[in-house]
Amino acid sequence: MLKEAQSYDDLSALEQEYIALSLMAQHAEEEAKEAARRREIEVERERARQAEQLAAKERALAEERARSARRLGWAVIALAFALGFALIAAFNAYVARNEAVVASNEAVLARRTAEAAATTIASEAEYRAQRARPRRPRGRLSCRRPACCPICA
């Protein structure tokens, strides 16, 4: 509308001044809008920069977490192997203990058998020794002299 008003030749000085001021106000308004748009763009650029920084930090944190998770996974695997070896060692110790108990019981049985055999042999030897000695007859059959004969002895 201002451009149309400028095309008229019969305008007074006051009208021309009004049109010039209106054009200046319109230019000032457009410049203000452009400045606001530039500020808005700058604010958006700053937000984008901050978002990129935050994303970079998040990526670094995610990578660190992934490395930690891998290390933890390897640690779990190592502990599982250690547990397996410990269980195998415990089983072997249990088997060895049972074998030792069986061997101990066999040794005790062998010792008791040997003691019983020794006792039996000693008893038999004593019995044979008693049987081999002549007995003194009861009554007056001996001469009552020491060692005169096997009966008196």
C-alpha positions as CSV (number, residue, x, y, z in Angstrom):
1,M,0.0,0.0,0.0
2,L,2.9,2.3,0.7
3,K,4.3,1.6,-2.8
4,E,1.0,2.6,-4.3
5,A,0.9,5.8,-2.3
6,Q,4.4,6.6,-3.5
7,S,3.3,6.4,-7.1
8,Y,1.1,9.5,-6.7
9,D,2.6,12.8,-7.8
10,D,0.2,15.2,-6.1
11,L,1.1,14.4,-2.4
12,S,1.8,17.1,0.0
13,A,5.0,17.3,2.0
14,L,3.3,16.1,5.1
15,E,1.9,13.0,3.2
16,Q,5.3,12.4,1.7
17,E,6.9,12.6,5.1
18,Y,4.3,10.3,6.5
19,I,5.0,7.8,3.7
20,A,8.8,8.1,4.3
21,L,8.4,7.6,8.0
22,S,6.1,4.6,7.3
23,L,8.7,3.1,5.0
24,M,11.3,3.6,7.6
25,A,9.1,2.0,10.3
26,Q,8.4,-0.9,7.9
27,H,12.2,-1.3,7.3
28,A,12.9,-1.0,11.0
29,E,10.2,-3.7,11.7
30,E,11.7,-5.9,9.0
31,E,15.2,-5.4,10.4
32,A,13.9,-6.2,13.9
33,K,12.2,-9.4,12.6
34,E,15.5,-10.3,10.8
35,A,17.5,-9.6,14.0
36,A,15.0,-11.8,16.0
37,R,15.3,-14.5,13.3
38,R,19.1,-14.3,13.5
39,R,19.0,-14.5,17.3
40,E,16.6,-17.5,17.0
41,I,19.0,-19.1,14.6
42,E,22.0,-18.5,16.9
43,V,20.0,-19.9,19.9
44,E,19.2,-23.0,17.8
45,R,22.8,-23.3,16.8
46,E,23.9,-23.1,20.4
47,R,21.3,-25.7,21.4
48,A,22.5,-28.0,18.5
49,R,26.1,-27.6,19.7
50,Q,25.1,-28.5,23.2
51,A,23.1,-31.4,21.9
52,E,26.1,-32.6,20.0
53,Q,28.3,-32.3,23.1
54,L,25.8,-34.2,25.1
55,A,25.5,-36.9,22.4
56,A,29.3,-37.2,22.4
57,K,29.4,-37.6,26.2
58,E,26.6,-40.1,26.0
59,R,28.5,-42.1,23.3
60,A,31.7,-42.1,25.4
61,L,29.7,-43.2,28.4
62,A,28.0,-45.9,26.4
63,E,31.4,-47.1,25.1
64,E,32.8,-47.2,28.6
65,R,29.8,-49.2,29.8
66,A,30.2,-51.6,26.9
67,R,33.9,-52.1,27.8
68,S,32.9,-52.6,31.4
69,A,30.2,-55.1,30.4
70,R,32.8,-57.0,28.3
71,R,35.3,-57.1,31.2
72,L,32.5,-58.2,33.5
73,G,31.6,-61.0,31.1
74,W,35.2,-62.2,30.9
75,A,35.4,-62.1,34.7
76,V,32.2,-64.2,35.0
77,I,33.6,-66.7,32.5
78,A,36.9,-66.8,34.5
79,L,35.0,-67.3,37.7
80,A,32.9,-70.1,36.2
81,F,36.1,-71.9,35.1
82,A,37.6,-71.4,38.6
83,L,34.4,-72.7,40.2
84,G,34.5,-75.7,37.8
85,F,38.1,-76.5,38.8
86,A,37.2,-76.1,42.4
87,L,34.3,-78.5,42.1
88,I,36.5,-81.0,40.3
89,A,39.2,-80.6,43.0
90,A,36.6,-81.0,45.8
91,F,35.2,-84.1,44.1
92,N,38.7,-85.6,43.8
93,A,39.4,-84.8,47.4
94,Y,36.1,-86.5,48.4
95,V,37.0,-89.6,46.4
96,A,40.5,-89.6,47.9
97,R,39.1,-89.2,51.4
98,N,36.7,-92.1,50.8
99,E,39.6,-94.2,49.5
100,A,41.6,-93.3,52.6
101,V,38.8,-94.3,54.9
102,V,38.4,-97.6,53.1
103,A,42.1,-98.2,53.3
104,S,42.1,-97.3,57.0
105,N,39.2,-99.6,57.7
106,E,41.0,-102.4,55.8
107,A,44.2,-101.7,57.9
108,V,42.2,-101.8,61.1
109,L,40.6,-105.0,60.0
110,A,43.9,-106.5,59.1
111,R,45.4,-105.4,62.4
112,R,42.5,-106.9,64.4
113,T,42.7,-110.1,62.3
114,A,46.4,-110.3,63.0
115,E,45.9,-109.6,66.7
116,A,43.1,-112.3,66.8
117,A,45.4,-114.7,65.0
118,A,48.3,-113.9,67.4
119,T,46.0,-114.4,70.4
120,T,44.7,-117.7,68.9
121,I,48.3,-118.9,68.2
122,A,49.4,-117.9,71.7
123,S,46.4,-119.6,73.2
124,E,47.0,-122.7,71.2
125,A,50.7,-122.6,72.1
126,E,49.8,-122.3,75.8
127,Y,47.3,-125.1,75.5
128,R,49.8,-127.3,73.8
129,A,52.5,-126.4,76.4
130,Q,50.1,-127.3,79.1
131,R,49.2,-130.6,77.4
132,A,52.8,-131.4,76.8
133,R,53.7,-131.1,80.6
134,P,52.9,-134.1,82.5
135,R,50.4,-133.6,85.2
136,R,51.0,-134.4,88.7
137,P,48.8,-137.0,89.8
138,R,46.6,-136.3,92.7
139,G,47.3,-138.3,95.6
140,R,50.6,-139.8,96.7
141,L,52.1,-141.0,93.5
142,S,55.0,-138.7,93.5
143,C,58.1,-139.0,95.5
144,R,58.0,-135.4,96.6
145,R,61.5,-134.7,95.7
146,P,62.1,-131.8,93.5
147,A,63.1,-132.6,90.0
148,C,63.6,-136.2,90.5
149,C,61.3,-137.2,87.6
150,P,59.0,-135.5,85.1
151,I,56.1,-136.1,87.4
152,C,57.6,-134.4,90.4
153,A,58.8,-131.4,88.4
